[in-house]
């Protein structure tokens, strides 16, 4: 294969699979590798105490991470420091592109200047837009200013953009000439997508998997519990919650304690598990439920859990948020809720219990496999 040059991928991802960002970056990198580019990761690493000086390998890719900040002083330094990124560039003589994954303002500004002087194109990989409202709290104030500068000024200056949603595409379309919308992707050759010997429950099993978040961006997990609580006591079901323990749930949703006590025989808290175990839980259950507020953060992002549900074949009950309506399998098992209410969700759940259908939906199994996006990326990078 013809070698087309090097791409430096920069951001707060932790390879190879320690956060959701790493999964996105790794699968995007696999596409660039298929197109003939050598990809270098310049992310972060919790397990090192100083920035990496030597190159390690992540499959076919080079990895030169920075130490994850462990104090406020280190965090502030990361907000302004560009030296590690520059040292990474200096190790390669054929850099064609720099991909900025949700970078902070000062390093991104320095990256734009650095690359402009060296004829290197900068691509933004934009996957989020946090609220980060104005506050007199020093940390929150810095985050507010940083987000404002990145989203409303600096990312408008990049040469091209990989946007995770049409929300971000529409916002930047007047400023960035080349934008491609790419949801979170998966690699179907990975073993986590080849699950067998699953012992299913006798009853219909629902599952919630993830972190509910905080504030107005918080998932409506409390409302989901209340919807189950409104069911007749004779209903047979199991609702498995992955990512939270019972105590953690109660701390976040104290208003649900009475309902939780009443339906305790139907609820199972698994706490935090590995990515592999969370995927296995999707294969085991019959329905995945997630309900999210239509906040700017949630509309600008894209729920990775939806991608994992489609790939695993589990049926989905969710509200219409971000771009999931573009892919959602509308049939008698899957349900996309336009106007959410606890009563409506309770009726939907009851309907599934009456029908007792435990069949899978494999129609979207390959939709988010990275191989499906190779031609899309080819057109994008060669435009």
C-alpha positions in Angstrom: 0.0 0.0 0.0 1.2 3.5 -0.9 2.4 5.5 2.2 0.6 8.8 2.1 2.2 10.4 5.2 1.6 10.7 8.9 -1.4 11.9 10.9 -1.0 13.1 14.5 -4.2 12.6 16.5 -4.2 14.8 19.6 -6.6 15.0 22.5 -7.8 13.7 25.9 -8.3 10.1 24.8 -6.6 7.3 26.8 -5.5 4.4 24.7 -6.3 1.7 23.9 -9.7 1.5 25.5 -9.7 3.4 28.8 -12.5 5.9 27.8 -15.1 6.4 25.1 -12.9 8.9 23.3 -10.3 6.2 22.8 -12.8 3.9 21.0 -13.8 6.7 18.6 -10.3 7.8 17.9 -9.0 4.2 17.4 -11.7 3.3 14.9 -11.2 6.5 13.0 -7.5 5.8 12.9 -8.2 2.3 11.5 -9.9 4.0 8.5 -6.9 6.3 8.0 -4.6 3.3 8.2 -6.7 1.5 5.5 -6.3 4.6 3.3 -2.5 4.5 3.6 -1.7 6.9 6.4 0.4 6.3 9.5 -1.4 7.5 12.6 0.3 8.6 15.8 -1.7 9.0 19.0 -0.8 12.0 21.2 -3.3 11.4 24.1 -3.1 11.0 27.8 -2.2 8.2 30.2 -3.1 7.9 33.9 -0.4 5.3 34.5 2.6 7.5 33.7 4.1 10.3 35.9 5.8 12.3 33.1 5.2 12.8 29.4 6.3 9.8 27.3 9.6 10.3 25.6 9.6 7.1 23.6 7.2 5.5 21.2 5.0 2.5 22.2 2.8 0.6 19.8 -1.0 0.2 19.8 -1.5 -2.3 17.0 -0.3 -0.6 13.9 -0.1 2.8 15.5 2.5 4.8 17.4 1.5 6.1 20.9 3.2 9.0 22.6 0.9 10.1 25.5 1.2 12.9 28.0 0.8 12.2 31.7 -2.7 12.7 32.9 -2.9 15.8 35.2 -3.2 14.7 38.9 -3.4 18.1 40.5 -4.8 21.6 39.8 -1.3 22.8 39.0 -0.8 20.0 36.4 -4.3 20.6 35.0 -3.6 24.3 34.5 -0.2 23.4 32.8 -2.0 21.0 30.5 -4.4 23.9 29.5 -1.5 26.0 28.2 1.3 23.6 27.4 2.2 22.7 23.8 5.7 21.3 24.3 4.8 17.6 24.3 2.7 18.0 21.2 5.5 19.8 19.4 8.0 17.1 20.4 5.7 14.5 19.0 5.6 16.4 15.6 9.4 16.6 15.6 9.7 12.8 15.5 8.1 12.6 12.1 9.2 14.3 8.9 6.1 13.6 6.8 3.1 14.9 8.8 0.2 15.8 6.5 -2.6 16.3 9.0 -3.1 17.0 12.6 -6.5 15.9 14.1 -7.5 17.9 17.2 -9.9 15.9 19.3 -11.8 18.3 21.5 -8.6 20.2 22.4 -8.3 23.0 24.9 -8.2 26.6 23.6 -4.5 27.5 24.1 -3.0 24.3 22.8 -5.4 24.4 19.8 -4.5 28.0 19.0 -0.8 27.0 19.1 -1.5 24.0 17.0 -3.2 26.1 14.3 -0.3 28.5 14.2 2.3 25.7 14.2 0.6 23.8 11.4 -0.1 26.9 9.3 3.7 27.6 9.2 4.5 24.1 8.1 1.7 23.5 5.6 0.0 20.9 7.7 -3.8 20.8 7.6 -5.7 20.8 10.9 -8.8 18.7 11.2 -11.1 19.1 14.2 -12.7 15.9 15.6 -15.7 17.6 17.3 -17.8 15.3 19.5 -19.2 17.5 22.3 -20.4 20.9 23.4 -20.6 21.2 27.2 -22.7 23.9 28.7 -19.9 25.1 31.1 -21.9 28.2 32.2 -20.3 31.3 33.6 -19.3 31.0 37.3 -17.1 32.8 39.8 -15.7 29.5 40.8 -12.1 29.6 39.3 -12.2 26.1 37.8 -15.7 26.5 36.3 -14.8 30.0 35.0 -11.7 28.6 33.2 -13.8 25.8 31.7 -16.4 28.3 30.6 -13.9 30.6 28.9 -12.1 27.6 27.4 -15.2 26.1 25.9 -16.4 29.5 24.5 -13.1 30.2 22.7 -12.8 26.7 21.3 -16.4 26.3 20.1 -17.2 29.8 18.9 -13.8 30.9 17.6 -10.9 28.5 17.2 -12.7 25.5 15.7 -14.1 27.8 13.0 -10.5 28.2 11.8 -9.7 24.6 11.1 -9.2 23.3 7.6 -11.8 20.5 7.9 -13.9 18.8 10.6 -15.1 15.3 11.6 -18.4 16.1 13.4 -20.2 13.5 15.5 -23.6 15.0 14.9 -25.6 17.1 12.4 -26.1 19.6 15.2 -22.3 20.4 15.1 -22.3 20.2 11.3 -25.0 22.8 11.0 -23.3 25.1 13.4 -19.9 25.0 11.7 -21.1 24.7 8.1 -20.7 28.4 7.4 -17.1 28.5 8.6 -15.5 25.2 7.8 -15.4 24.2 4.1 -15.1 20.4 4.5 -17.2 18.6 7.2 -18.1 15.0 7.4 -20.6 13.6 10.0 -19.3 10.4 11.6 -21.1 8.8 14.6 -19.1 6.6 17.0 -17.9 3.6 15.1 -17.1 0.0 16.1 -14.8 -2.7 14.7 -16.8 -5.9 14.2 -13.7 -8.0 14.0 -13.1 -7.4 17.7 -14.0 -10.3 20.0 -16.5 -8.3 22.1 -18.9 -8.4 19.2 -18.8 -12.2 19.0 -20.7 -13.3 22.1 -22.0 -16.8 22.6 -23.3 -19.1 25.4 -25.5 -16.4 26.9 -27.9 -17.5 29.6 -31.0 -15.5 29.2 -33.6 -14.7 32.0 -36.9 -16.5 31.9 -38.6 -13.1 32.2 -38.2 -10.1 29.9 -35.0 -8.3 30.8 -34.4 -4.6 30.4 -31.0 -3.0 30.8 -29.6 0.5 31.4 -25.8 0.8 30.9 -23.7 3.9 31.4 -23.2 6.9 33.6 -26.3 9.1 34.1 -24.3 12.3 34.3 -25.3 15.4 36.3 -27.4 18.5 36.1 -29.8 19.1 33.3 -27.8 16.8 31.1 -28.5 13.9 33.4 -30.1 10.8 32.0 -33.7 10.3 33.2 -32.8 7.1 35.1 -35.0 8.2 38.0 -38.0 8.6 35.7 -37.3 5.2 34.3 -37.4 3.6 37.8 -40.7 5.4 38.4 -42.1 4.1 35.2 -41.3 0.6 36.3 -42.8 1.4 39.7 -46.1 2.3 38.0 -46.5 -1.3 36.7 -48.8 -3.8 38.3 -47.1 -5.8 41.1 -47.8 -9.0 39.3 -45.7 -8.1 36.3 -42.6 -10.3 35.8 -39.4 -8.5 34.6 -35.9 -7.7 35.5 -34.3 -4.3 35.1 -30.5 -4.5 35.2 -28.6 -1.2 35.9 -24.9 -1.3 34.8 -22.5 1.5 35.8 -24.0 2.3 39.2 -24.3 0.5 42.5 -27.5 0.8 44.6 -25.9 3.4 46.9 -24.6 5.5 44.0 -28.1 5.5 42.5 -29.8 6.5 45.7 -27.3 9.4 46.1 -28.1 10.7 42.6 -31.8 10.0 42.7 -32.9 10.1 46.4 -36.5 10.8 45.4 -36.8 7.2 44.1 -36.0 5.4 47.3 -39.6 4.4 48.0 -40.2 3.1 44.5 -36.9 1.3 44.6 -37.8 -0.4 47.8 -41.2 -1.5 46.4 -39.7 -3.1 43.2 -36.4 -4.2 44.7 -37.0 -7.8 43.6 -37.1 -6.7 40.0 -33.9 -4.5 40.1 -30.3 -5.6 39.8 -27.4 -3.1 40.2 -24.2 -4.3 38.7 -22.0 -1.3 39.4 -19.1 -0.4 37.1 -17.9 -3.2 34.8 -15.5 -3.6 31.9 -16.4 -2.6 28.4 -16.5 -6.2 27.4 -19.0 -7.0 30.3 -21.2 -4.1 29.4 -21.5 -5.3 25.8 -22.2 -8.9 27.0 -25.0 -7.5 29.1 -26.6 -6.0 25.9 -26.5 -9.4 24.3 -28.1 -11.0 27.3 -31.0 -8.6 27.8 -34.0 -8.0 25.6 -34.4 -4.3 25.7 -32.0 -1.4 26.4 -33.6 1.8 27.8 -32.0 5.2 27.9 -33.9 8.6 28.1 -31.9 11.8 27.8 -32.7 15.5 28.1 -32.5 17.4 24.8 -29.9 19.7 26.1 -27.2 21.3 23.9 -24.6 18.8 25.2 -26.8 15.8 24.4 -27.9 17.2 21.0 -24.3 18.0 20.0 -23.0 14.6 21.0 -24.1 11.2 20.0 -24.9 8.3 22.4 -22.3 5.6 22.1 -24.7 3.3 23.8 -27.1 3.6 20.9 -24.3 2.4 18.6 -23.6 -0.5 20.9 -27.3 -1.5 21.0 -27.6 -1.5 17.2 -24.4 -3.5 16.8 -25.4 -6.1 19.5 -29.0 -6.5 18.2 -30.8 -5.6 21.4 -34.1 -3.9 21.0 -34.1 -0.2 22.0 -36.5 2.1 23.9 -35.2 5.7 23.8 -36.3 9.2 23.3 -35.4 11.2 20.2 -32.1 12.9 20.9 -29.1 13.8 18.7 -29.2 12.0 15.4 -30.4 8.6 16.5 -33.7 9.2 14.6 -31.7 8.9 11.4 -30.8 5.2 12.2 -33.5 4.1 14.6 -35.2 0.8 13.7 -38.9 1.6 13.9 -41.0 -1.6 14.5 -43.1 -3.2 17.1 -40.2 -4.0 19.4 -38.0 -0.9 19.1 -39.6 2.4 20.2 -38.4 6.0 19.7 -40.3 8.4 22.0 -40.9 11.9 20.7 -42.5 13.4 23.8 -41.3 11.6 26.9 -43.4 11.1 30.0 -43.2 8.5 32.8 -46.7 7.4 32.0 -45.9 6.8 28.3 -42.8 4.9 29.1 -44.7 2.7 31.6 -47.2 1.9 28.9 -44.4 1.0 26.5 -42.8 -1.3 29.0 -46.1 -2.9 29.9 -46.8 -3.6 26.2 -43.4 -5.4 25.9 -44.2 -7.5 28.9 -47.6 -8.5 27.6 -46.1 -9.6 24.2 -43.1 -11.3 25.8 -41.1 -11.0 22.6 -37.4 -11.9 23.1 -36.3 -11.8 19.5 -33.2 -9.9 18.4 -32.9 -7.2 15.8 -29.8 -7.6 13.6 -30.9 -5.2 10.8 -28.3 -2.5 12.0 -25.6 -4.9 13.0 -23.1 -3.5 10.5 -24.3 0.1 10.3 -21.6 1.5 12.5 -18.7 -0.8 11.6 -15.8 1.4 10.6 -15.4 -0.5 7.3 -18.7 1.1 6.2 -17.0 4.6 6.4 -13.8 4.0 4.5 -15.1 5.5 1.3 -16.7 8.4 3.2 -13.3 9.2 4.8 -11.5 8.8 1.4 -13.8 11.4 -0.2 -13.4 13.6 2.8 -9.6 13.6 3.2 -9.0 13.8 -0.6 -11.4 16.7 -1.2 
